[in-house]
Amino acid sequence: MSQPDQIDLTAEEKSYLQALIESKEVAPRVSDRAKILLLRSEGVPPSEIRRRLHMMTRSVQLCLDKFKAGGLMRALQDAYWMAKEKNREKYTPKKYRNKSDGE
């Protein structure tokens, strides 16, 4: 039985998140969000994620809420960052480009 905030990621999505974590070119906040999503997909509760990553409870929950509302790319990006077209193209895989947040 899955927990309320449990998230399911494909192998491709997990690989993408791992690449973000290992990349030196992404902002630390994006890397942190990738870590949150990977840990949650492994069944780690939000309170434990917060403890492991030394983050505020609100930051962890916001990332999980954004994933629930809009999927992987929405959870990784904030409104300001998404508005910067050059960053969107640089860090968004081609298959996710030109999709609305609701997909």
Salt bridges, closest charged atoms under 4 A:
GLU12 OE1 - LYS95 NZ 2.97
GLU48 OE2 - ARG51 NH2 2.53
GLU48 OE2 - ARG52 NE 3.06
ASP78 OD2 - ARG29 NE 3.08
ASP78 OD2 - ARG33 NH2 3.48
GLU85 OE1 - ARG88 NH1 3.40
GLU89 OE1 - ARG97 NH1 3.24
